[in-house]
Amino acid sequence: MPDQLTKLAYQTLQQGKALLGVTHKEVSTRLMGLLAPEGSPKTVPVPPELLGRLKQAMDALHERDWQEAEQGLYPASLLFDAPWLDWASRYPLVWLDMPSTWSRRMERNVRDLPRSIDPEDFPDYYLQNFHHQTDGYLSDHSAALYDLQVEILFNGTADPMRRRVLAPLLRGVRAFPDRPAGQIRVLDVATGTGRTLRQIRGALPKAQLFGLDLSSAYLRQANKWLSQLPGELPQLVQGNGECMPFAEGTFQGLTCVFLFHELPGEARQNVLQDAFRVLEPGGVVVLADSVQLADSPQFSAVMENFRRVFHEPYYRDYISDDIEGRLRRCGFEGITAETHFMTRVWTARKPR
Ligand SMILES: C[S@@+](CC[C@H](N)C(=O)[O-])C[C@H]1O[C@@H](n2cnc3c(N)ncnc32)[C@H](O)[C@@H]1O
């Protein structure tokens, strides 16, 4: 059981990450204002009382993260899990990459992708520089910087937000009490560099884990991270979440984290429909993505700025989307939703 000293260490770590994230963004925004003023995004003001509310919501997220570790849902070591040395060595690359990000933003160039890719291999909506990211999701360079960039963007809360899928996932797979732990199969759709799979492996160490993503570069990076720790190596498969290369009824649990805000509505529906197909009856789907206007109207300025600062072409549509309605249309039941800081988590079950 984690003790109070560990809790203090966790809180200190999270405060340190928040401070680094805020400082990094402050410095880079000022630098951009000086060096590339035309590219500077015009953001809406965030009132001071909103900053207080954000801080409260972030503290509540950390408390929840701690409590669920204390309850034994996942090992407390996960709270500290990150490739610290690797990130430290890659941090200068994040700065070196910025001028090309600024110039893409200034030129409104959102289709600046590696020449080596074949556009036929990907859906058109995917072939963009989401977040103005160099190479989009389509190179080892992009995959090497992604985790660190996300940590900075979320002030160190990315993993605590991803871990919110664990409790509903664990509750969901308990619907198969007679199934030995080693025969429970869980798929993480749009697994990216595998951070969510790493959390799931901590919570369900014996389960058979699978990760699917369109980017082979991100899957290569996921393979590297996941191979560093002991435990079964998840199977990583390249493919589209809209039509997955798995048979009907293969999985008892399915997660999908931070994908939906980057999909057009039709693709969101297709992913949910295919999730329904690949789940065994009784299986659970757990989605996590940005909060939306209906559940977190107080954070609308933050959502607006996210859309303005980053290239997120489907975000405006996403924050007004009715995800519960989409789940129902696919046939899911027992739909619930909860909010943790800037993340909304939906859970639903495929009827038996
Ligand atoms: C914002 S990242 C989230 C990655 C990861 N889930 C995380 O928590 O960091 C979005 C990921 O979705 C993948 N992706 C986008 N569209 C996809 C699709 N139709 N099918 C599978 N993966 C997709 C991208 O390659 C990228 O890795």
The ligand as an SDF file (V2000), in Angstrom:
LIG
                    3D

 27 29  0  0  0  0  0  0  0  0999 V2000
   -3.8990   12.4760  -30.0200 C   0  0  0  0  0  0  0  0  0  0  0  0
   -3.1580   10.9520  -30.3950 S   0  0  0  0  0  0  0  0  0  0  0  0
   -3.6160    9.9490  -28.9840 C   0  0  0  0  0  0  0  0  0  0  0  0
   -2.6880    8.7750  -28.8010 C   0  0  0  0  0  0  0  0  0  0  0  0
   -2.8390    8.0080  -27.4920 C   0  0  0  0  0  0  0  0  0  0  0  0
   -4.1150    7.3740  -27.3650 N   0  0  0  0  0  0  0  0  0  0  0  0
   -2.5290    8.8820  -26.3000 C   0  0  0  0  0  0  0  0  0  0  0  0
   -3.2650    8.8220  -25.3270 O   0  0  0  0  0  0  0  0  0  0  0  0
   -1.5080    9.5580  -26.3270 O   0  0  0  0  0  0  0  0  0  0  0  0
   -4.1850   10.3240  -31.6660 C   0  0  0  0  0  0  0  0  0  0  0  0
   -3.7120    9.0030  -32.1950 C   0  0  0  0  0  0  0  0  0  0  0  0
   -4.7510    8.4770  -33.0090 O   0  0  0  0  0  0  0  0  0  0  0  0
   -4.1860    7.8520  -34.1400 C   0  0  0  0  0  0  0  0  0  0  0  0
   -5.2840    7.7980  -35.1310 N   0  0  0  0  0  0  0  0  0  0  0  0
   -5.9120    8.8470  -35.7260 C   0  0  0  0  0  0  0  0  0  0  0  0
   -6.8950    8.4120  -36.5220 N   0  0  0  0  0  0  0  0  0  0  0  0
   -6.9130    7.0500  -36.4180 C   0  0  0  0  0  0  0  0  0  0  0  0
   -7.7180    6.0210  -36.9700 C   0  0  0  0  0  0  0  0  0  0  0  0
   -8.7190    6.2880  -37.8150 N   0  0  0  0  0  0  0  0  0  0  0  0
   -7.4330    4.7450  -36.6470 N   0  0  0  0  0  0  0  0  0  0  0  0
   -6.4250    4.4420  -35.8010 C   0  0  0  0  0  0  0  0  0  0  0  0
   -5.6350    5.3700  -35.2430 N   0  0  0  0  0  0  0  0  0  0  0  0
   -5.8750    6.6650  -35.5380 C   0  0  0  0  0  0  0  0  0  0  0  0
   -3.0000    8.7230  -34.4710 C   0  0  0  0  0  0  0  0  0  0  0  0
   -2.0670    8.0440  -35.2850 O   0  0  0  0  0  0  0  0  0  0  0  0
   -2.4700    9.0490  -33.0820 C   0  0  0  0  0  0  0  0  0  0  0  0
   -1.5460    8.0880  -32.6490 O   0  0  0  0  0  0  0  0  0  0  0  0
  1  2  1  0
  2  3  1  0
  2 10  1  0
  3  4  1  0
  4  5  1  0
  5  6  1  0
  5  7  1  0
  7  8  2  0
  7  9  1  0
 10 11  1  0
 11 12  1  0
 11 26  1  0
 12 13  1  0
 13 14  1  0
 13 24  1  0
 14 15  1  0
 14 23  1  0
 15 16  2  0
 16 17  1  0
 17 18  1  0
 17 23  2  0
 18 19  1  0
 18 20  2  0
 20 21  1  0
 21 22  2  0
 22 23  1  0
 24 25  1  0
 24 26  1  0
 26 27  1  0
M  CHG  2   2   1   9  -1
M  END
$$$$
